[in-house]
Each structure stands twice: as C-alpha cells, then as structure tokens.
C-alpha cells in the first residue's frame, strides 16, 4: 500500500491524497517556451497540485502584451482551462488572477463568460479573492476611477481540497485589545444575531489568541523592481496562495509565467515549479531571475534549473 503524499500534514487535508501519475524530475523546475495548451498535453492526468497564474491581457491591440481581443478572450481561455482541469489533482486548486477591461466606456463581460464556461467544464468556482493594490497611483477617467484591485478567482475540481489555513494566519490586531478587554454577557456565549439570520458568534473564544484567519482581501503593493515586463504581480501574491494550498515539494504550475514570479515564490517555499510562456524574452528573463534567486539561497536540495523546449 503506497504511502500518502505529505503524510505528516494529512490531518490538515480536507481530502485524502490519491495515488496519481508521477511527473519525472526532468519535467519540473524548468521554464518552457511555447503555448501552454500544447505543452500541458505532455503532462499526466491529475499531476499538478496548484495552478496559479495571470493570463495575457484582453486587448485588441496586437502590439500590446497578449493581444487577445476581448470578444475572443473567453473562448481562448476556455481551451486552456479544459486542459488545466485534466492535469490538476482532485485535491488541487486553480487560482486565476484576472480583471475585466473597459471597452467603449463599459466593463467587458469576458471574465463572467469564462467563469460560466469553466463551470460547464466541471470546475467549481469556490472563492473570489481581491488583490488590493496598495500603491496604485492616481488617475482620472470621464466615467470611472482608476482600478486599484484585481480578482484572484479560486477554482477546484471537488468541494473538498487540500488547504493549510494556519499557514496564512495574521496578527489579531489592535482591535482585540479594546474589544476583548471588557466582555458583556452576550460575548461569552454563542450569541445569535438580532436579525434572525441564524448566524452567531462567541467573542470570548478569541481571548488569548495572537493570530487570526485572514479575510479574502489581500493588501499587497504592485511589483516595481522589474522593468522588463509590463504586468508583474508581486512575489507575495503567489507566495500566499502557495502556502495556503500546497505542501513542501508539491508541484506548482504557472502556464502564463511571464517573468517567472511564481517560480521565485515556489523556490523560496521549497516547492517544485513548472513555468510556461510563449514569449522567448520573458522565458529568458524568468530563467535569469530564478538563477539569481537560487544563487542567493542556501541550497536545500539538488535540483535542475535550465530552460527547455517542449518535452519529448
């Protein structure tokens, strides 16, 4: 009887790991150049623990990063999410960082169309996280204000999936000192809401605790250090999801890897990564960034780091 993967964490899993096809070592910790739709076909069914990515922008201008017309974006993305569904483990998670574009003065519906299409593919739209860009600079438009947030949509194949909530806990904050200092009679029992909503809470359960579970709003600054890529999300963004949804040595895939930020985050957290991008300049940049990160770290195990074409 084979041992379950990450057995020491098994009590934290919401679902037991099943035996899944093995991805050879020469497939992981690499930067692949090409279309993720074709490259992912080389991977086994149910072999990836986490997919976290930000796809190219929906934009009618071919010279712009991505260049996929908004009217065609949902169809283009759904071709790829069908393949992502195949290679994701039953206990895995898919995080999609995306934002609707404004076309002719209104928000386009391609994100909504993609979500509905993914549900038809079998995906469960489990959660929606909001990435609040703390350092968003000012701007003005005739009928709206500047975007200061983006969606991070969570999709799963099952209602029960691998999740390590304790890994992303945050300090209780100053509110606890005042709120828990003097408790009333309704604070030491499970007090039902006065709105008859059937929800209730016991405030006294939080006495003495220093950490709490976070909300689904992530307050992170945008990445400003990389000038060679037009759409870099902060390393802290994939790091947060990698800590929440994977264990050590799990495999993290970024099918639209850009400058390799997800690979950097995976490397720092002792996870394996697979990066894919169809832009050779971005692939080279991702490889260089990862190599620099590796040289600046103490070696934790022997791994192969090099660029690769589509695996044979």
Helices and strands as residue ranges (DSSP letters): G 7-12, G 25-27, E 30-33, H 36-39, G 40-42, E 48-53, H 70-87, E 88-98, E 102-103, E 106-107, H 110-121, E 124-133, E 149-156, G 165-168, E 170-171, H 175-179, G 185-187, E 191-192, E 200-201, G 203-206, E 211-212, E 217-220, H 235-245, E 251-254, H 261-268, E 272-277, H 280-295, E 306-308
